Amino acid sequence: MNGLINTENNERGLLPFPVILAANKGEAEAMKVVIQHYESYMASLSMRKLQDEQGNTYWGMDKDTHDRLRSKLMQSVLAFEI
């Protein structure tokens, strides 16, 4: 798995195709790389206005939404066809 990640030539921030293929075949380390690649994007999509016990409003990550996004990403990677 170490030879599959080349960040030096990855100017556009895309995942290397061999990583996607390895994740598609069920390799756990490759799936971790895919999830880590999209982690900040999923976190930003999961931000919601929340309230604490005192009624103060703040921005926080909705864990349920984040978990659903991660699940959908994993399903999509496993269903990927060439």
C-alpha positions as CSV (number, residue, x, y, z in Angstrom):
1,M,0.0,0.0,0.0
2,N,2.9,2.4,0.6
3,G,3.8,2.4,-3.1
4,L,0.3,3.4,-4.1
5,I,0.3,6.9,-2.7
6,N,2.2,9.5,-4.6
7,T,1.4,13.0,-3.3
8,E,4.3,14.7,-5.1
9,N,2.7,14.5,-8.6
10,N,-0.8,14.9,-7.3
11,E,-1.3,18.6,-8.0
12,R,-5.1,18.5,-8.2
13,G,-5.7,16.6,-5.0
14,L,-7.1,13.5,-6.7
15,L,-6.9,10.0,-5.3
16,P,-4.6,7.8,-7.2
17,F,-6.5,5.3,-9.3
18,P,-4.7,2.2,-7.8
19,V,-5.9,3.2,-4.4
20,I,-9.5,3.3,-5.6
21,L,-9.1,-0.1,-7.2
22,A,-7.6,-1.6,-4.1
23,A,-10.4,-0.1,-2.0
24,N,-12.9,-1.5,-4.5
25,K,-11.4,-5.0,-4.0
26,G,-11.9,-4.7,-0.3
27,E,-8.4,-3.8,0.9
28,A,-8.9,-2.1,4.3
29,E,-5.8,0.2,4.2
30,A,-6.9,1.6,0.8
31,M,-10.4,2.2,2.1
32,K,-8.9,4.1,5.0
33,V,-7.0,6.3,2.6
34,V,-10.2,7.0,0.6
35,I,-12.1,7.9,3.8
36,Q,-9.2,10.1,5.0
37,H,-9.1,11.9,1.7
38,Y,-12.7,12.9,2.0
39,E,-12.8,13.4,5.8
40,S,-12.7,17.2,5.8
41,Y,-15.3,17.5,3.0
42,M,-17.7,15.1,4.9
43,A,-17.1,17.1,8.1
44,S,-18.0,20.4,6.4
45,L,-21.1,18.8,4.9
46,S,-22.1,17.6,8.4
47,M,-22.0,21.0,10.1
48,R,-25.3,22.1,11.7
49,K,-26.5,24.7,14.1
50,L,-26.8,22.9,17.4
51,Q,-28.1,24.0,20.9
52,D,-26.6,23.2,24.3
53,E,-28.6,22.7,27.5
54,Q,-28.6,26.5,28.2
55,G,-30.1,27.2,24.8
56,N,-26.9,28.6,23.3
57,T,-26.6,28.1,19.6
58,Y,-23.3,27.0,18.1
59,W,-22.0,25.2,14.9
60,G,-21.1,21.6,15.4
61,M,-20.8,18.4,13.4
62,D,-23.9,16.2,13.2
63,K,-22.5,12.8,13.9
64,D,-25.4,11.0,12.3
65,T,-25.0,12.9,9.0
66,H,-21.2,12.3,9.1
67,D,-21.7,8.6,9.6
68,R,-24.2,8.4,6.8
69,L,-21.9,10.2,4.4
70,R,-19.0,7.9,5.3
71,S,-21.2,4.8,4.8
72,K,-22.4,6.1,1.4
73,L,-18.8,6.8,0.4
74,M,-17.8,3.2,1.3
75,Q,-20.8,1.8,-0.6
76,S,-19.9,3.8,-3.6
77,V,-16.3,2.7,-3.7
78,L,-17.3,-0.9,-3.3
79,A,-19.8,-0.6,-6.1
80,F,-17.4,1.2,-8.4
81,E,-17.1,-0.5,-11.9
82,I,-14.5,0.1,-14.5
